[in-house]
């Protein structure tokens, strides 16, 4: 599947082990404000096709998770997960042909309490 930022500068090629069924949202303060819905895949199932030089990295707290955004249009494309660095969360709104509003019930995953544990 193809995923792109809004301006098309960043393009990802992704392979999903499961169909688009493992979508979730995180309760941590950063993800909650960002509001993105993500699908999880393994790191080896993501290939950066173009735009690496247009990605900007944002990290917080433990600096374990890596959140990537397009420098041009500022769209969040994907992130390396904090709990398992071999997992990548991809913003489903960037996946071509997929419409996030078509998924009515998207579960929340615990991230808020995990984040506070990391600070202590």
N, CA, C and O atoms as a GROMACS GRO file, in nm:
protein
  480
    1UNK      N    1   0.084  -0.117   0.000
    1UNK     CA    2   0.000   0.000   0.000
    1UNK      C    3   0.089   0.124   0.000
    1UNK      O    4   0.203   0.120   0.047
    2UNK      N    5   0.036   0.231  -0.052
    2UNK     CA    6   0.109   0.356  -0.062
    2UNK      C    7   0.054   0.455   0.040
    2UNK      O    8  -0.068   0.471   0.054
    3UNK      N    9   0.145   0.522   0.111
    3UNK     CA   10   0.107   0.626   0.206
    3UNK      C   11   0.189   0.751   0.174
    3UNK      O   12   0.309   0.743   0.150
    4UNK      N   13   0.124   0.865   0.175
    4UNK     CA   14   0.192   0.991   0.146
    4UNK      C   15   0.147   1.100   0.241
    4UNK      O   16   0.038   1.094   0.297
    5UNK      N   17   0.233   1.199   0.257
    5UNK     CA   18   0.193   1.318   0.331
    5UNK      C   19   0.097   1.398   0.242
    5UNK      O   20   0.069   1.357   0.130
    6UNK      N   21   0.049   1.510   0.290
    6UNK     CA   22  -0.049   1.589   0.215
    6UNK      C   23   0.008   1.642   0.084
    6UNK      O   24  -0.059   1.638  -0.019
    7UNK      N   25   0.133   1.693   0.088
    7UNK     CA   26   0.190   1.752  -0.033
    7UNK      C   27   0.254   1.650  -0.126
    7UNK      O   28   0.292   1.683  -0.238
    8UNK      N   29   0.266   1.524  -0.080
    8UNK     CA   30   0.321   1.418  -0.163
    8UNK      C   31   0.473   1.409  -0.163
    8UNK      O   32   0.530   1.327  -0.234
    9UNK      N   33   0.538   1.493  -0.085
    9UNK     CA   34   0.684   1.491  -0.080
    9UNK      C   35   0.736   1.364  -0.015
    9UNK      O   36   0.838   1.309  -0.058
   10UNK      N   37   0.668   1.317   0.088
   10UNK     CA   38   0.707   1.194   0.158
   10UNK      C   39   0.616   1.081   0.110
   10UNK      O   40   0.493   1.094   0.111
   11UNK      N   41   0.677   0.971   0.069
   11UNK     CA   42   0.600   0.855   0.026
   11UNK      C   43   0.654   0.730   0.093
   11UNK      O   44   0.775   0.706   0.096
   12UNK      N   45   0.562   0.651   0.148
   12UNK     CA   46   0.595   0.526   0.213
   12UNK      C   47   0.530   0.411   0.137
   12UNK      O   48   0.420   0.425   0.083
   13UNK      N   49   0.598   0.298   0.134
   13UNK     CA   50   0.542   0.175   0.082
   13UNK      C   51   0.525   0.085   0.205
   13UNK      O   52   0.623   0.052   0.271
   14UNK      N   53   0.402   0.046   0.234
   14UNK     CA   54   0.376  -0.034   0.354
   14UNK      C   55   0.309  -0.166   0.320
   14UNK      O   56   0.230  -0.176   0.227
   15UNK      N   57   0.343  -0.266   0.399
   15UNK     CA   58   0.281  -0.397   0.387
   15UNK      C   59   0.220  -0.430   0.522
   15UNK      O   60   0.288  -0.429   0.624
   16UNK      N   61   0.091  -0.460   0.521
   16UNK     CA   62   0.022  -0.492   0.645
   16UNK      C   63   0.007  -0.643   0.659
   16UNK      O   64  -0.039  -0.712   0.568
   17UNK      N   65   0.048  -0.693   0.776
   17UNK     CA   66   0.033  -0.837   0.804
   17UNK      C   67  -0.115  -0.873   0.812
   17UNK      O   68  -0.157  -0.976   0.759
   18UNK      N   69  -0.192  -0.788   0.877
   18UNK     CA   70  -0.337  -0.805   0.886
   18UNK      C   71  -0.399  -0.696   0.801
   18UNK      O   72  -0.338  -0.592   0.776
   19UNK      N   73  -0.518  -0.720   0.756
   19UNK     CA   74  -0.589  -0.618   0.681
   19UNK      C   75  -0.601  -0.494   0.769
   19UNK      O   76  -0.551  -0.493   0.882
   20UNK      N   77  -0.666  -0.392   0.721
   20UNK     CA   78  -0.684  -0.270   0.799
   20UNK      C   79  -0.785  -0.297   0.910
   20UNK      O   80  -0.897  -0.246   0.905
   21UNK      N   81  -0.745  -0.375   1.007
   21UNK     CA   82  -0.835  -0.406   1.118
   21UNK      C   83  -0.773  -0.370   1.252
   21UNK      O   84  -0.844  -0.361   1.352
   22UNK      N   85  -0.643  -0.349   1.255
   22UNK     CA   86  -0.572  -0.322   1.380
   22UNK      C   87  -0.546  -0.172   1.396
   22UNK      O   88  -0.432  -0.130   1.417
   23UNK      N   89  -0.652  -0.093   1.386
   23UNK     CA   90  -0.641   0.052   1.399
   23UNK      C   91  -0.668   0.089   1.544
   23UNK      O   92  -0.757   0.034   1.608
   24UNK      N   93  -0.588   0.186   1.594
   24UNK     CA   94  -0.613   0.233   1.730
   24UNK      C   95  -0.571   0.378   1.746
   24UNK      O   96  -0.515   0.439   1.655
   25UNK      N   97  -0.600   0.430   1.864
   25UNK     CA   98  -0.559   0.564   1.905
   25UNK      C   99  -0.493   0.551   2.041
   25UNK      O  100  -0.529   0.462   2.118
   26UNK      N  101  -0.398   0.636   2.072
   26UNK     CA  102  -0.325   0.629   2.198
   26UNK      C  103  -0.370   0.740   2.291
   26UNK      O  104  -0.404   0.850   2.247
   27UNK      N  105  -0.370   0.710   2.423
   27UNK     CA  106  -0.416   0.807   2.522
   27UNK      C  107  -0.305   0.898   2.576
   27UNK      O  108  -0.333   0.985   2.658
   28UNK      N  109  -0.179   0.878   2.533
   28UNK     CA  110  -0.073   0.965   2.587
   28UNK      C  111  -0.101   1.110   2.545
   28UNK      O  112  -0.174   1.134   2.449
   29UNK      N  113  -0.042   1.204   2.617
   29UNK     CA  114  -0.073   1.345   2.593
   29UNK      C  115  -0.040   1.389   2.450
   29UNK      O  116  -0.114   1.467   2.391
   30UNK      N  117   0.069   1.340   2.395
   30UNK     CA  118   0.109   1.380   2.259
   30UNK      C  119   0.012   1.323   2.155
   30UNK      O  120  -0.040   1.396   2.071
   31UNK      N  121  -0.011   1.193   2.160
   31UNK     CA  122  -0.101   1.129   2.062
   31UNK      C  123  -0.243   1.181   2.076
   31UNK      O  124  -0.313   1.199   1.976
   32UNK      N  125  -0.286   1.204   2.199
   32UNK     CA  126  -0.421   1.253   2.222
   32UNK      C  127  -0.442   1.388   2.154
   32UNK      O  128  -0.546   1.411   2.092
   33UNK      N  129  -0.346   1.477   2.165
   33UNK     CA  130  -0.357   1.608   2.100
   33UNK      C  131  -0.342   1.598   1.949
   33UNK      O  132  -0.406   1.672   1.874
   34UNK      N  133  -0.258   1.507   1.905
   34UNK     CA  134  -0.236   1.490   1.761
   34UNK      C  135  -0.361   1.432   1.695
   34UNK      O  136  -0.394   1.467   1.582
   35UNK      N  137  -0.431   1.344   1.766
   35UNK     CA  138  -0.558   1.291   1.718
   35UNK      C  139  -0.550   1.188   1.606
   35UNK      O  140  -0.652   1.153   1.547
   36UNK      N  141  -0.432   1.140   1.577
   36UNK     CA  142  -0.417   1.046   1.465
   36UNK      C  143  -0.463   0.906   1.502
   36UNK      O  144  -0.453   0.862   1.616
   37UNK      N  145  -0.514   0.839   1.403
   37UNK     CA  146  -0.550   0.698   1.414
   37UNK      C  147  -0.442   0.622   1.339
   37UNK      O  148  -0.406   0.658   1.227
   38UNK      N  149  -0.389   0.516   1.401
   38UNK     CA  150  -0.275   0.446   1.340
   38UNK      C  151  -0.302   0.298   1.320
   38UNK      O  152  -0.383   0.237   1.391
   39UNK      N  153  -0.234   0.243   1.223
   39UNK     CA  154  -0.230   0.099   1.203
   39UNK      C  155  -0.086   0.058   1.230
   39UNK      O  156   0.008   0.129   1.193
   40UNK      N  157  -0.070  -0.056   1.295
   40UNK     CA  158   0.063  -0.102   1.334
   40UNK      C  159   0.118  -0.203   1.235
   40UNK      O  160   0.045  -0.291   1.187
   41UNK      N  161   0.245  -0.190   1.204
   41UNK     CA  162   0.313  -0.288   1.120
   41UNK      C  163   0.455  -0.305   1.171
   41UNK      O  164   0.503  -0.228   1.254
   42UNK      N  165   0.522  -0.407   1.121
   42UNK     CA  166   0.660  -0.431   1.160
   42UNK      C  167   0.752  -0.337   1.082
   42UNK      O  168   0.722  -0.300   0.968
   43UNK      N  169   0.864  -0.299   1.143
   43UNK     CA  170   0.957  -0.204   1.081
   43UNK      C  171   1.000  -0.249   0.942
   43UNK      O  172   1.014  -0.166   0.852
   44UNK      N  173   1.020  -0.379   0.924
   44UNK     CA  174   1.065  -0.428   0.792
   44UNK      C  175   0.956  -0.419   0.686
   44UNK      O  176   0.982  -0.439   0.567
   45UNK      N  177   0.833  -0.389   0.727
   45UNK     CA  178   0.721  -0.377   0.634
   45UNK      C  179   0.695  -0.233   0.590
   45UNK      O  180   0.594  -0.204   0.526
   46UNK      N  181   0.787  -0.144   0.626
   46UNK     CA  182   0.778  -0.005   0.583
   46UNK      C  183   0.903   0.029   0.503
   46UNK      O  184   1.015   0.006   0.547
   47UNK      N  185   0.881   0.085   0.384
   47UNK     CA  186   0.993   0.130   0.302
   47UNK      C  187   0.969   0.277   0.269
   47UNK      O  188   0.863   0.314   0.219
   48UNK      N  189   1.068   0.358   0.296
   48UNK     CA  190   1.060   0.500   0.262
   48UNK      C  191   1.099   0.513   0.114
   48UNK      O  192   1.215   0.496   0.078
   49UNK      N  193   1.001   0.544   0.031
   49UNK     CA  194   1.021   0.552  -0.113
   49UNK      C  195   1.090   0.682  -0.151
   49UNK      O  196   1.185   0.683  -0.229
   50UNK      N  197   1.041   0.793  -0.095
   50UNK     CA  198   1.102   0.924  -0.122
   50UNK      C  199   1.067   1.020  -0.010
   50UNK      O  200   0.971   1.001   0.065
   51UNK      N  201   1.150   1.125   0.000
   51UNK     CA  202   1.123   1.232   0.095
   51UNK      C  203   1.195   1.222   0.228
   51UNK      O  204   1.162   1.294   0.322
   52UNK      N  205   1.294   1.134   0.238
   52UNK     CA  206   1.364   1.120   0.366
   52UNK      C  207   1.421   1.254   0.413
   52UNK      O  208   1.418   1.284   0.532
   53UNK      N  209   1.472   1.334   0.320
   53UNK     CA  210   1.529   1.463   0.355
   53UNK      C  211   1.422   1.566   0.392
   53UNK      O  212   1.454   1.675   0.440
   54UNK      N  213   1.294   1.531   0.372
   54UNK     CA  214   1.184   1.621   0.409
   54UNK      C  215   1.114   1.577   0.538
   54UNK      O  216   1.015   1.638   0.578
   55UNK      N  217   1.165   1.472   0.601
   55UNK     CA  218   1.107   1.428   0.728
   55UNK      C  219   1.174   1.500   0.843
   55UNK      O  220   1.296   1.520   0.843
   56UNK      N  221   1.096   1.538   0.939
   56UNK     CA  222   1.149   1.593   1.063
   56UNK      C  223   1.110   1.499   1.176
   56UNK      O  224   1.002   1.439   1.173
   57UNK      N  225   1.195   1.487   1.274
   57UNK     CA  226   1.177   1.394   1.386
   57UNK      C  227   1.138   1.471   1.510
   57UNK      O  228   1.197   1.574   1.542
   58UNK      N  229   1.038   1.419   1.581
   58UNK     CA  230   1.000   1.474   1.711
   58UNK      C  231   1.003   1.362   1.814
   58UNK      O  232   0.945   1.256   1.793
   59UNK      N  233   1.071   1.388   1.926
   59UNK     CA  234   1.076   1.291   2.035
   59UNK      C  235   1.046   1.365   2.165
   59UNK      O  236   1.072   1.485   2.178
   60UNK      N  237   0.990   1.292   2.260
   60UNK     CA  238   0.962   1.351   2.390
   60UNK      C  239   0.993   1.251   2.499
   60UNK      O  240   1.015   1.132   2.471
   61UNK      N  241   0.996   1.297   2.622
   61UNK     CA  242   1.015   1.209   2.737
   61UNK      C  243   1.138   1.122   2.729
   61UNK      O  244   1.251   1.171   2.735
   62UNK      N  245   1.116   0.993   2.715
   62UNK     CA  246   1.224   0.895   2.716
   62UNK      C  247   1.306   0.895   2.587
   62UNK      O  248   1.410   0.830   2.581
   63UNK      N  249   1.262   0.967   2.486
   63UNK     CA  250   1.328   0.972   2.354
   63UNK      C  251   1.334   0.836   2.287
   63UNK      O  252   1.418   0.813   2.200
   64UNK      N  253   1.244   0.745   2.327
   64UNK     CA  254   1.240   0.611   2.268
   64UNK      C  255   1.157   0.612   2.141
   64UNK      O  256   1.202   0.562   2.037
   65UNK      N  257   1.038   0.666   2.147
   65UNK     CA  258   0.953   0.674   2.029
   65UNK      C  259   1.006   0.783   1.935
   65UNK      O  260   1.060   0.884   1.980
   66UNK      N  261   0.989   0.761   1.806
   66UNK     CA  262   1.033   0.856   1.705
   66UNK      C  263   0.914   0.890   1.617
   66UNK      O  264   0.864   0.804   1.544
   67UNK      N  265   0.869   1.014   1.623
   67UNK     CA  266   0.753   1.060   1.547
   67UNK      C  267   0.801   1.142   1.428
   67UNK      O  268   0.878   1.237   1.444
   68UNK      N  269   0.756   1.104   1.307
   68UNK     CA  270   0.803   1.169   1.185
   68UNK      C  271   0.692   1.252   1.120
   68UNK      O  272   0.577   1.210   1.112
   69UNK      N  273   0.731   1.370   1.074
   69UNK     CA  274   0.641   1.465   1.010
   69UNK      C  275   0.707   1.518   0.883
   69UNK      O  276   0.829   1.528   0.876
   70UNK      N  277   0.627   1.552   0.784
   70UNK     CA  278   0.678   1.617   0.664
   70UNK      C  279   0.714   1.761   0.697
   70UNK      O  280   0.633   1.832   0.756
   71UNK      N  281   0.834   1.805   0.662
   71UNK     CA  282   0.878   1.942   0.688
   71UNK      C  283   0.797   2.043   0.607
   71UNK      O  284   0.784   2.159   0.648
   72UNK      N  285   0.745   2.001   0.492
   72UNK     CA  286   0.675   2.093   0.404
   72UNK      C  287   0.531   2.115   0.446
   72UNK      O  288   0.490   2.229   0.470
   73UNK      N  289   0.452   2.007   0.457
   73UNK     CA  290   0.309   2.022   0.489
   73UNK      C  291   0.276   1.993   0.635
   73UNK      O  292   0.163   2.014   0.678
   74UNK      N  293   0.375   1.943   0.711
   74UNK     CA  294   0.364   1.918   0.856
   74UNK      C  295   0.273   1.801   0.893
   74UNK      O  296   0.232   1.789   1.008
   75UNK      N  297   0.243   1.715   0.798
   75UNK     CA  298   0.158   1.600   0.826
   75UNK      C  299   0.240   1.492   0.896
   75UNK      O  300   0.350   1.459   0.854
   76UNK      N  301   0.183   1.437   1.004
   76UNK     CA  302   0.242   1.323   1.073
   76UNK      C  303   0.220   1.200   0.985
   76UNK      O  304   0.107   1.167   0.951
   77UNK      N  305   0.330   1.133   0.949
   77UNK     CA  306   0.319   1.016   0.862
   77UNK      C  307   0.328   0.885   0.939
   77UNK      O  308   0.249   0.794   0.917
   78UNK      N  309   0.426   0.875   1.031
   78UNK     CA  310   0.447   0.749   1.101
   78UNK      C  311   0.535   0.770   1.225
   78UNK      O  312   0.593   0.876   1.245
   79UNK      N  313   0.541   0.666   1.306
   79UNK     CA  314   0.632   0.671   1.421
   79UNK      C  315   0.680   0.532   1.459
   79UNK      O  316   0.611   0.432   1.440
   80UNK      N  317   0.801   0.529   1.514
   80UNK     CA  318   0.855   0.407   1.571
   80UNK      C  319   0.802   0.402   1.713
   80UNK      O  320   0.816   0.499   1.788
   81UNK      N  321   0.742   0.291   1.751
   81UNK     CA  322   0.674   0.282   1.880
   81UNK      C  323   0.770   0.273   1.998
   81UNK      O  324   0.882   0.223   1.985
   82UNK      N  325   0.725   0.321   2.110
   82UNK     CA  326   0.804   0.324   2.232
   82UNK      C  327   0.816   0.188   2.297
   82UNK      O  328   0.924   0.150   2.342
   83UNK      N  329   0.707   0.113   2.302
   83UNK     CA  330   0.709  -0.016   2.372
   83UNK      C  331   0.782  -0.124   2.294
   83UNK      O  332   0.842  -0.214   2.353
   84UNK      N  333   0.779  -0.116   2.161
   84UNK     CA  334   0.846  -0.215   2.077
   84UNK      C  335   0.904  -0.142   1.957
   84UNK      O  336   0.830  -0.105   1.865
   85UNK      N  337   1.034  -0.122   1.956
   85UNK     CA  338   1.100  -0.046   1.849
   85UNK      C  339   1.093  -0.115   1.714
   85UNK      O  340   1.128  -0.056   1.612
   86UNK      N  341   1.047  -0.241   1.711
   86UNK     CA  342   1.030  -0.312   1.584
   86UNK      C  343   0.892  -0.288   1.524
   86UNK      O  344   0.862  -0.339   1.417
   87UNK      N  345   0.809  -0.210   1.594
   87UNK     CA  346   0.676  -0.179   1.544
   87UNK      C  347   0.668  -0.033   1.502
   87UNK      O  348   0.725   0.056   1.565
   88UNK      N  349   0.596  -0.012   1.393
   88UNK     CA  350   0.575   0.122   1.338
   88UNK      C  351   0.426   0.150   1.336
   88UNK      O  352   0.346   0.065   1.298
   89UNK      N  353   0.390   0.269   1.379
   89UNK     CA  354   0.252   0.315   1.366
   89UNK      C  355   0.244   0.407   1.246
   89UNK      O  356   0.320   0.503   1.236
   90UNK      N  357   0.152   0.380   1.155
   90UNK     CA  358   0.134   0.463   1.036
   90UNK      C  359   0.000   0.533   1.045
   90UNK      O  360  -0.103   0.470   1.071
   91UNK      N  361   0.000   0.662   1.024
   91UNK     CA  362  -0.121   0.744   1.024
   91UNK      C  363  -0.211   0.694   0.911
   91UNK      O  364  -0.174   0.704   0.794
   92UNK      N  365  -0.329   0.642   0.945
   92UNK     CA  366  -0.415   0.583   0.841
   92UNK      C  367  -0.467   0.688   0.743
   92UNK      O  368  -0.506   0.654   0.632
   93UNK      N  369  -0.466   0.815   0.783
   93UNK     CA  370  -0.512   0.920   0.692
   93UNK      C  371  -0.414   0.941   0.576
   93UNK      O  372  -0.448   1.006   0.478
   94UNK      N  373  -0.292   0.887   0.588
   94UNK     CA  374  -0.193   0.903   0.480
   94UNK      C  375  -0.200   0.788   0.380
   94UNK      O  376  -0.136   0.796   0.275
   95UNK      N  377  -0.275   0.684   0.409
   95UNK     CA  378  -0.281   0.567   0.322
   95UNK      C  379  -0.380   0.593   0.208
   95UNK      O  380  -0.498   0.619   0.231
   96UNK      N  381  -0.328   0.586   0.087
   96UNK     CA  382  -0.412   0.617  -0.029
   96UNK      C  383  -0.530   0.523  -0.040
   96UNK      O  384  -0.517   0.401  -0.025
   97UNK      N  385  -0.647   0.581  -0.066
   97UNK     CA  386  -0.769   0.503  -0.083
   97UNK      C  387  -0.839   0.467   0.046
   97UNK      O  388  -0.945   0.404   0.044
   98UNK      N  389  -0.782   0.507   0.157
   98UNK     CA  390  -0.842   0.475   0.287
   98UNK      C  391  -0.902   0.602   0.345
   98UNK      O  392  -0.841   0.709   0.339
   99UNK      N  393  -1.021   0.591   0.401
   99UNK     CA  394  -1.089   0.708   0.456
   99UNK      C  395  -1.113   0.683   0.605
   99UNK      O  396  -1.198   0.602   0.641
  100UNK      N  397  -1.039   0.752   0.692
  100UNK     CA  398  -1.049   0.729   0.837
  100UNK      C  399  -1.190   0.739   0.893
  100UNK      O  400  -1.224   0.670   0.988
  101UNK      N  401  -1.272   0.826   0.835
  101UNK     CA  402  -1.408   0.842   0.885
  101UNK      C  403  -1.493   0.717   0.862
  101UNK      O  404  -1.602   0.705   0.918
  102UNK      N  405  -1.445   0.625   0.781
  102UNK     CA  406  -1.516   0.501   0.755
  102UNK      C  407  -1.503   0.399   0.867
  102UNK      O  408  -1.570   0.296   0.866
  103UNK      N  409  -1.418   0.427   0.963
  103UNK     CA  410  -1.398   0.338   1.077
  103UNK      C  411  -1.465   0.399   1.199
  103UNK      O  412  -1.412   0.493   1.259
  104UNK      N  413  -1.580   0.347   1.235
  104UNK     CA  414  -1.660   0.408   1.341
  104UNK      C  415  -1.602   0.384   1.480
  104UNK      O  416  -1.591   0.478   1.559
  105UNK      N  417  -1.566   0.263   1.510
  105UNK     CA  418  -1.520   0.231   1.644
  105UNK      C  419  -1.371   0.198   1.641
  105UNK      O  420  -1.330   0.089   1.602
  106UNK      N  421  -1.293   0.294   1.680
  106UNK     CA  422  -1.149   0.275   1.684
  106UNK      C  423  -1.109   0.275   1.831
  106UNK      O  424  -1.127   0.375   1.901
  107UNK      N  425  -1.054   0.163   1.880
  107UNK     CA  426  -1.021   0.154   2.022
  107UNK      C  427  -0.904   0.243   2.063
  107UNK      O  428  -0.818   0.278   1.981
  108UNK      N  429  -0.903   0.278   2.189
  108UNK     CA  430  -0.793   0.352   2.250
  108UNK      C  431  -0.698   0.252   2.314
  108UNK      O  432  -0.742   0.154   2.373
  109UNK      N  433  -0.569   0.277   2.304
  109UNK     CA  434  -0.469   0.196   2.375
  109UNK      C  435  -0.409   0.283   2.484
  109UNK      O  436  -0.393   0.404   2.468
  110UNK      N  437  -0.374   0.221   2.596
  110UNK     CA  438  -0.320   0.293   2.710
  110UNK      C  439  -0.183   0.350   2.677
  110UNK      O  440  -0.092   0.275   2.639
  111UNK      N  441  -0.168   0.476   2.692
  111UNK     CA  442  -0.040   0.542   2.671
  111UNK      C  443  -0.013   0.646   2.777
  111UNK      O  444   0.102   0.677   2.806
  112UNK      N  445  -0.121   0.701   2.835
  112UNK     CA  446  -0.106   0.808   2.933
  112UNK      C  447  -0.035   0.759   3.059
  112UNK      O  448   0.061   0.822   3.103
  113UNK      N  449  -0.081   0.650   3.116
  113UNK     CA  450  -0.019   0.601   3.240
  113UNK      C  451   0.120   0.545   3.214
  113UNK      O  452   0.208   0.554   3.300
  114UNK      N  453   0.140   0.489   3.097
  114UNK     CA  454   0.273   0.438   3.064
  114UNK      C  455   0.371   0.554   3.058
  114UNK      O  456   0.484   0.544   3.104
  115UNK      N  457   0.326   0.666   2.999
  115UNK     CA  458   0.413   0.783   2.987
  115UNK      C  459   0.451   0.838   3.124
  115UNK      O  460   0.565   0.878   3.144
  116UNK      N  461   0.357   0.840   3.219
  116UNK     CA  462   0.390   0.890   3.353
  116UNK      C  463   0.486   0.796   3.425
  116UNK      O  464   0.569   0.840   3.505
  117UNK      N  465   0.477   0.665   3.398
  117UNK     CA  466   0.571   0.570   3.459
  117UNK      C  467   0.711   0.593   3.407
  117UNK      O  468   0.808   0.574   3.480
  118UNK      N  469   0.724   0.636   3.280
  118UNK     CA  470   0.855   0.658   3.221
  118UNK      C  471   0.924   0.779   3.283
  118UNK      O  472   1.047   0.785   3.286
  119UNK      N  473   0.847   0.875   3.333
  119UNK     CA  474   0.905   0.997   3.391
  119UNK      C  475   0.960   0.973   3.531
  119UNK      O  476   1.048   1.046   3.577
  120UNK      N  477   0.910   0.869   3.599
  120UNK     CA  478   0.953   0.849   3.737
  120UNK      C  479   1.083   0.774   3.747
  120UNK      O  480   1.132   0.749   3.857
   0.00000   0.00000   0.00000
